[in-house]
Amino acid sequence: MPALQRLAALVTLVSGACTKAAGRWVRSSLGTSSSPSRPAIAAKHPYQVDLKAGKRYAWCACGHSKKQPFCDGSHKRATPDLSPLKFQLEEAKSAWLCGCKHTKSPPYCDGTHKGEFIQKAELPGEP
């Protein structure tokens, strides 16, 4: 087993779950709870953003941030077992970042927000 695969397996074992985003492995959950939190649906649409090369970003994975689609630390209180997905791009680009927090390719939108589950869901702060 190559060294990178061994390292990824070890990180997964220690931290619970990892995701590979923008070429880097990042922790997506601490895995310490027997009943992991589900992310809140922050929006029923993706966010178009211009991402800069070399800048470090933290995509909100919990859905509670007031600075969507980026993390403001709200997960520490609302969902302590969910962590932001941290990433950095080598080249600048415009991208659609997931707002529903249920994408299968975080932090990028994969169209999951178009599904009935997301579209019929109540958003935080909605009556």
N, C-alpha and C positions, 0 to 999 in steps of 0.2 A: 504494500500500500504506500503510495507516494506520501511524502512528508506533509503536503498541504491537506490531503484527505485525512490523514491521522489527526492533524491539528483541528480540522473542522469537526471531526467526530468527537474529539475531546471537548471542544467548546460546546457542542450540542449537549453532551453528557453533563457538563458542569452547569450550564445556564438554562437548560430546558429546551429552548428552540432557537434556531438561528435561521436567518434568511440571507441569501446572497443578493445584494443590490449594488448596481453600478460597479461590479467587479470586486466588491468587498463583502466579507461576512460580518453581519451585525446581529446583535441580540434583539429578538423581537418579543421575548417574554422571559421572565425570571424562572418560570416553571415551578414556583414554590407553593402554589395553591393547588388543592385537590379539585377545586372548581374554578378554572380560569375565567377571568372576566372577558366579556365580549365587548368589542368596541362599540361606542355610540355612533349612530349615523350622523355625521356632522353636516352633510349636504347631500342632496339627491342629484348632484352634478359634479364633474371634475373641476379643478382649478387650473387655468392656463397660467403658467409662470415662465419667466425667462431666467434660466439657471446659468450662473457664471462658472467658468472653468476655475478649478482649484478652490472654490469656496466650499466650506463645510455646511451641510444642511441637516436638519433633524425633522423628518416628516412625522407629523402627529399620527400615531397608530391607535390612540384611544378614542379619538373623536371629541374630546372635551376642551381642546385648546381654543382660546379666543383669537388666536392668530393663524387660523386655518389657511393653508394646509400644513403649516409648520407648528412645531411644538412650543408651548409656553410653560411647560412644567406641570400642567394640570393633572397629568397622569399620576403624579406622586400622591395626590389626595384622592382622586376619583377612582383610579384603577391601578394600584401600585404594582400589580403583576404584569402590566403592559408597559413597554418602553418604546420610545420613539425609534424610528428607523433612521440611522445616521448614514449619510452618503456624501460623496464628493465626486464631481465629474472631471474628467480630463479635458473635455472640450465644452465650450458654452453651447447651450441649445435651449430652444423653447420646448416645453413639455406640458402634458396634461397630467396633473397629480390627482390621485384618488381623493374624493371628498366623502364617499360613503363608508370608507374604511374596510370594505369587504373584498377588495381586489385580490386576485390570485397572483398579481405581479407587482407587489408594492415597491416603490411608492407610486407607480404609474397606474393610470386608469386602464382597465381592461373591459369596460362597458357593463360591469356588474350592476351599476346604479340604474340601468334600464329595466332591471327585473322587477317583478311585482312585489317581492319582499321589501325592496328598498323604496319603491315608489309609493307603497301604501303605509309605510312606517311613519310614525309621528317623530318629528325632529324635536330636540330639546328646545323648550321655549315656545313651542306651538300649542295652541289650545286643544 
